[in-house]
Amino acid sequence: MLWRANVAVQTRSAGVVSISAPADGRICMSNGYATLIRVDYVNRTTGARGGVTVKPCQNFANPTPAAVDARTGAGNVTFTTTFVGAPMAVPGKGSFTVR
């Protein structure tokens, strides 16, 4: 099975978002449950950058959180995704706007 990450972003407060990558149930019921997702971001407006690592499967007994708050700052944010521990994964990219 080829895996891909769906990144979810929710605004917490001005310039702060919660980043997660919830997985499809089929992945969490396979050996994919032990995979982590690294999301690296760059705010194209301010130049702020950073990264978070989240676990996409709640049933993975790992201390990594399922969602992380990130201070991206307001503006247009681009990101890339990398799988940690996945045998066949497609790196990804995307963007979102933070107010």
Backbone as CSV, one residue per row, in Angstrom:
resi,resn,N_x,N_y,N_z,CA_x,CA_y,CA_z,C_x,C_y,C_z
1,MET,0.847,-1.167,0.000,0.000,0.000,0.000,0.898,1.238,0.000
2,LEU,0.579,2.188,-0.846,1.300,3.450,-0.911,0.622,4.442,0.029
3,TRP,1.396,5.077,0.882,0.822,5.960,1.886,1.007,7.415,1.507
4,ARG,0.057,8.248,1.945,0.174,9.694,1.802,-0.430,10.327,3.044
5,ALA,0.028,11.526,3.358,-0.453,12.216,4.560,-1.458,13.293,4.178
6,ASN,-2.530,13.382,4.925,-3.478,14.481,4.821,-3.239,15.368,6.026
7,VAL,-2.747,16.559,5.784,-2.432,17.478,6.867,-3.664,18.315,7.186
8,ALA,-3.983,18.413,8.469,-5.105,19.230,8.938,-4.541,20.393,9.751
9,VAL,-5.070,21.588,9.495,-4.612,22.788,10.187,-5.825,23.508,10.766
10,GLN,-5.759,23.842,12.047,-6.833,24.593,12.702,-6.226,25.801,13.407
11,THR,-6.855,26.954,13.240,-6.373,28.164,13.897,-6.660,28.097,15.393
12,ARG,-5.644,28.364,16.201,-5.780,28.391,17.658,-5.930,29.830,18.149
13,SER,-5.079,30.704,17.631,-5.113,32.133,17.949,-4.335,32.847,16.845
14,ALA,-4.207,34.163,16.944,-3.511,34.923,15.903,-2.099,34.377,15.694
15,GLY,-1.822,33.876,14.491,-0.498,33.381,14.155,-0.145,32.017,14.713
16,VAL,-1.091,31.336,15.348,-0.836,30.004,15.932,-1.842,29.013,15.366
17,VAL,-1.337,27.886,14.858,-2.211,26.845,14.313,-1.889,25.501,14.952
18,SER,-2.879,24.629,14.972,-2.696,23.248,15.395,-2.504,22.419,14.127
19,ILE,-1.423,21.652,14.068,-1.113,20.827,12.897,-1.258,19.362,13.280
20,SER,-1.996,18.615,12.465,-2.143,17.175,12.662,-2.154,16.507,11.287
21,ALA,-2.102,15.193,11.289,-2.134,14.424,10.041,-2.902,13.135,10.286
22,PRO,-4.203,13.234,10.587,-4.977,12.026,10.901,-5.013,11.052,9.732
23,ALA,-4.777,9.787,10.031,-4.693,8.757,8.990,-6.024,8.052,8.779
24,ASP,-6.154,7.520,7.609,-7.276,6.662,7.239,-7.234,5.407,8.114
25,GLY,-8.371,4.907,8.517,-8.443,3.732,9.380,-7.726,2.511,8.831
26,ARG,-7.670,2.376,7.507,-6.969,1.220,6.907,-5.489,1.241,7.240
27,ILE,-4.900,2.428,7.264,-3.479,2.536,7.587,-3.247,2.214,9.060
28,CYS,-4.125,2.720,9.928,-3.957,2.491,11.367,-4.207,1.039,11.754
29,MET,-4.887,0.275,10.915,-5.112,-1.139,11.200,-4.043,-2.014,10.547
30,SER,-3.099,-1.398,9.824,-2.006,-2.151,9.207,-0.723,-1.817,9.974
31,ASN,0.418,-2.133,9.368,1.676,-1.793,10.029,1.955,-0.298,9.963
32,GLY,1.092,0.471,9.334,1.240,1.919,9.278,0.950,2.622,10.585
33,TYR,0.376,1.905,11.540,0.045,2.531,12.822,1.287,3.079,13.512
34,ALA,2.466,2.558,13.216,3.701,2.968,13.886,4.462,4.047,13.116
35,THR,3.812,4.702,12.193,4.444,5.735,11.382,4.238,7.112,12.013
36,LEU,5.233,7.960,11.873,5.126,9.356,12.285,5.201,10.240,11.045
37,ILE,4.646,11.446,11.137,4.667,12.387,10.023,5.406,13.646,10.472
38,ARG,6.398,14.029,9.702,7.140,15.270,9.946,6.579,16.326,8.993
39,VAL,6.168,17.479,9.538,5.657,18.587,8.733,6.598,19.772,8.950
40,ASP,7.309,20.169,7.891,8.198,21.332,7.950,7.519,22.473,7.213
41,TYR,7.553,23.670,7.789,6.827,24.795,7.196,7.693,26.048,7.091
42,VAL,7.303,26.915,6.146,7.918,28.224,5.966,6.804,29.223,5.731
43,ASN,6.805,30.298,6.506,5.855,31.377,6.289,6.442,32.259,5.195
44,ARG,5.817,32.279,4.023,6.327,33.012,2.865,6.193,34.521,3.054
45,THR,5.377,34.942,3.990,5.175,36.364,4.250,6.245,36.916,5.197
46,THR,6.532,36.168,6.269,7.448,36.670,7.305,8.815,35.993,7.311
47,GLY,8.925,34.825,6.668,10.177,34.081,6.699,10.291,33.133,7.884
48,ALA,9.323,33.163,8.793,9.358,32.254,9.946,9.305,30.814,9.449
49,ARG,10.038,29.937,10.113,10.051,28.526,9.700,10.143,27.629,10.914
50,GLY,9.763,26.392,10.712,9.820,25.427,11.799,9.317,24.082,11.334
51,GLY,9.123,23.188,12.270,8.639,21.852,11.937,8.053,21.179,13.155
52,VAL,7.159,20.251,12.901,6.534,19.465,13.962,6.485,18.009,13.514
53,THR,6.446,17.107,14.471,6.254,15.683,14.196,5.000,15.242,14.932
54,VAL,4.111,14.563,14.203,2.850,14.104,14.789,2.642,12.633,14.453
55,LYS,1.825,11.975,15.270,1.468,10.590,14.960,0.071,10.598,14.350
56,PRO,-0.107,9.937,13.224,-1.412,9.931,12.567,-2.399,8.931,13.154
57,CYS,-1.914,7.966,13.914,-2.784,6.924,14.469,-2.818,7.012,15.987
58,GLN,-4.001,7.178,16.541,-4.168,7.293,17.987,-3.764,6.011,18.722
59,ASN,-3.864,4.857,18.044,-3.563,3.583,18.701,-2.070,3.283,18.775
60,PHE,-1.215,4.150,18.260,0.230,3.970,18.319,0.715,4.406,19.696
61,ALA,1.230,3.455,20.487,1.689,3.743,21.855,3.048,4.425,21.797
62,ASN,3.039,5.674,21.412,4.235,6.486,21.274,3.920,7.842,21.896
63,PRO,4.867,8.464,22.602,4.570,9.742,23.252,4.399,10.920,22.288
64,THR,4.691,10.728,21.018,4.506,11.806,20.039,3.034,12.196,20.004
65,PRO,2.733,13.498,20.052,1.329,13.928,20.050,0.665,13.759,18.683
66,ALA,-0.650,13.690,18.687,-1.417,13.596,17.445,-1.560,14.961,16.785
67,ALA,-1.443,16.025,17.560,-1.512,17.398,17.039,-0.543,18.267,17.832
68,VAL,0.032,19.257,17.150,0.992,20.160,17.789,0.641,21.592,17.406
69,ASP,0.642,22.494,18.381,0.457,23.911,18.095,1.780,24.490,17.605
70,ALA,1.703,25.250,16.508,2.893,25.851,15.916,2.685,27.351,15.732
71,ARG,3.688,28.129,16.096,3.650,29.581,15.903,4.203,29.891,14.511
72,THR,3.336,29.819,13.537,3.746,30.072,12.157,3.772,31.558,11.844
73,GLY,3.030,32.357,12.606,2.857,33.764,12.283,1.788,33.905,11.210
74,ALA,1.274,35.102,11.051,0.240,35.352,10.049,0.867,35.409,8.656
75,GLY,0.145,34.888,7.676,0.616,34.946,6.295,0.413,33.636,5.560
76,ASN,0.999,33.555,4.366,0.914,32.370,3.524,2.008,31.393,3.939
77,VAL,1.611,30.194,4.334,2.545,29.185,4.832,2.575,28.000,3.867
78,THR,3.776,27.601,3.455,3.927,26.391,2.653,4.556,25.315,3.528
79,PHE,4.284,24.045,3.194,4.829,22.960,4.012,5.193,21.761,3.149
80,THR,6.051,20.922,3.705,6.368,19.622,3.113,6.116,18.566,4.181
81,THR,5.795,17.357,3.745,5.596,16.249,4.675,6.599,15.143,4.379
82,THR,7.064,14.518,5.441,7.984,13.390,5.338,7.494,12.307,6.290
83,PHE,7.475,11.077,5.829,7.095,9.953,6.684,8.326,9.449,7.423
84,VAL,8.151,9.147,8.695,9.214,8.581,9.514,8.786,7.150,9.841
85,GLY,9.484,6.174,9.296,9.179,4.778,9.588,8.218,4.117,8.628
86,ALA,7.950,4.720,7.473,7.035,4.117,6.496,7.824,3.512,5.346
87,PRO,7.500,2.272,4.957,8.257,1.613,3.893,8.000,2.199,2.505
88,MET,6.779,2.573,2.197,6.440,3.100,0.864,5.571,4.340,1.045
89,ALA,6.209,5.501,1.046,5.476,6.727,1.311,5.825,7.790,0.283
90,VAL,4.860,8.603,-0.033,5.045,9.697,-0.975,5.223,10.988,-0.189
91,PRO,6.370,11.674,-0.369,6.514,12.965,0.306,5.463,13.930,-0.268
92,GLY,5.055,14.886,0.524,4.014,15.785,0.055,4.349,17.232,0.298
93,LYS,3.463,18.091,-0.210,3.611,19.526,-0.001,2.237,20.170,-0.077
94,GLY,2.151,21.372,0.440,0.895,22.095,0.403,1.075,23.489,0.957
95,SER,-0.038,24.185,1.131,0.017,25.531,1.688,-1.286,25.848,2.404
96,PHE,-1.227,26.842,3.274,-2.411,27.338,3.972,-2.135,28.786,4.375
97,THR,-3.186,29.497,4.697,-3.066,30.893,5.106,-3.441,31.027,6.573
98,VAL,-2.623,31.744,7.313,-2.856,31.970,8.741,-3.192,33.444,8.926
99,ARG,-4.232,33.704,9.684,-4.624,35.100,9.961,-4.223,35.496,11.356
